Amino acid sequence: MRFETDTLTDMDLKELFRDFSIFSSLNEEEIDRLVSISRIRNLRKNRYVFRPGDFTNKIFFLLDGTIKIGAASPDGREVIKSILHPRAMFGEEGLFGIDQYQDFAKVISSELTIVEIRKDAFKELMNSNNSMNFSIINLLGKKMKKTEERLESLIFNDARTRIIDFIKENAKNFGRQVGFEMLLKHSLTQQDIANYTGTSRQTVTSVLNDLKRTNQIHFKRKSILIRDMATLS
């Protein structure tokens, strides 16, 4: 669902924040403080939350929708570094001394709802809660590990394996069980999948069509139905 800025109450926002693991240690007073320094924004597809060169003066939390973090080469080619779903924190570079973003953050769902918090205000909250600091460090550690795993996959796995692993990972994290099958609804184009897996759109199309031909998946423009996660290959 999309959260309207004029109908979302402070109580609603408090409950949404409690779904973020990094805020689990905050007491009631700290949650109230977090709400007071927050601003809700709604963005539509293809809008940018930030671009390379923008100042890192805000921290962002994704409430609804999907966003991609990536970079563009001088010749216009795009590399997607991560795809974020609800309850993700992003734009945290400013907390660690980086003054300007090197990447972009772009909306890929039809609509997006985020919370933005000024970096200086968020740092003040961090200074008052060491447990939250540890949670943020743990979150960043997981992000680094995932980045390392992707790099290893790009080096050691062929294009087909990378595409199938991408489908499996997203289905596992964001899919819905339908009987014995797994339904993954998404906002990605085949070019997005190619940009994330380091392949070409033609290769993504070929792999998806082959998986469909062998009855391992059925796909439409915005969904993939996996017949059997264990045997998908």
Secondary structure, DSSP 8 states (H G I E B T S, - for coil): ----TTT--HHHHHHHHTTSGGGTT--HHHHHHHHHTEEEEEEETT-EEE-TT-B--EEEEEEES-EEEEEE-TTS-EEEEEEE-TT-EE-GGGGGT--B-SSEEEE-SSEEEEEEEEHHHHHHHHHT-HHHHHHHHHHHHHHHHHHHHHHHHHHHS-HHHHHHHHHHHHHHHH-EEETTEEEEE----HHHHHHHHTS-HHHHHHHHHHHHHTTSEEEETTEEEES-TTT--
